[in-house]
């Protein structure tokens, strides 16, 4: 049991969260730990099994392992189990797009976390509890409409990860948490973070960091910077590596961004089916990775608008708005409202466009120097 637990943690770091070897290694250890009453041993076992369901894309199914950790934690009152259970709940809600619930469980981790008492957990799990929930919370904070607070949280999380000094944990924070800068419209800064992740991965022989995370996130930065060929190539490489290891989580985001790059490079006909593949995966029963759902719908609408199909584009925009509002995702709502307002402007429906865009733009209290808010303001000024 002890050997399998250690091997499971090592396999997660070397082969990735979705590697089929993880379940093969850890499943036999689970009944042993339960029958022996070895609650501490359950920590890396359930952690590995959770991510081995989540990472192949089955976000909605993964919550069963998070709830199992909660059950055991409540029964034992073990501090390590309690805080890890809250991490897994936060992660589940992050990927299923339940942003407020994600932050609620992140707040519980913050209350429980002790840098001395919980220092050892990164060695068991590859990731420090405070780092992981902080990285997710940074992105969620941007999505909920607070771009400046999101950047501040990202910096605080990266500082914590550097202080903790666990290589895998640091690389995760630089890419997953650093994505805030991509969303803010600062791709060059994000590219720098991805390069730092790559360096850490190579120095510590962690191919998941340099071969997958740094490559894909660097590709996202290239797309946003206008280096479309480089970005598309990097994303294809990262996606191939991830899918070869049975990874599908976050593929909808990678494919959506790759499609954006292809469309901006002039190949809309090839790009549209790719974003449709992304949406199909999101909507797959039992998977339901809805972190980027509203944005994928917006991108599809944007492509349809460029192809001259205004009615279909508007339908996508309206569905995107519906999801963004349901999720309280103000930043996704602003992006979609800006895109729809542009479409309405082309149809000479300026009053309708203003009525749509002005309220959501006026809701924001920060981030006025970020790309999306400046773009929305420019469209509103054009509408008169």
Secondary structure, DSSP 8 states (H G I E B T S, - for coil): -HHHHHHHHHHHHHH-TT-HHHHHHHHHHHHHHHHHT-HHHHHHHHHHHHHHHHTTT-HHHHHHHHHHHHHHHHHH--HHHHHHHHHHHHHHHHHTT-HHHHHHHHHHHHHH--TTTTTTHHHHHSS-HHHHHHHHHHHHHHHTT-HHHHHHHHHHHHHHHHHHT-HHHHHHIIIIITHHHHHTT-HHHHHHHHHHHHHHHHHTT-HIIIIIIHHHHHHHHHHHHT-HHHHHHHHHHHHHHHHHTT--TTHHHHHHHHHHHHHHTT-HHHHHHHHHHHHHHHHSTTT---TTHHHHHHHHHHHHHHTT-HHHHHHHHHHHHHHHHHTT-HHHHHHHHHHHHHHHHHTT-HHHHHHHHHHHHHH--S-TTSHHHHHHHHHHHHH-
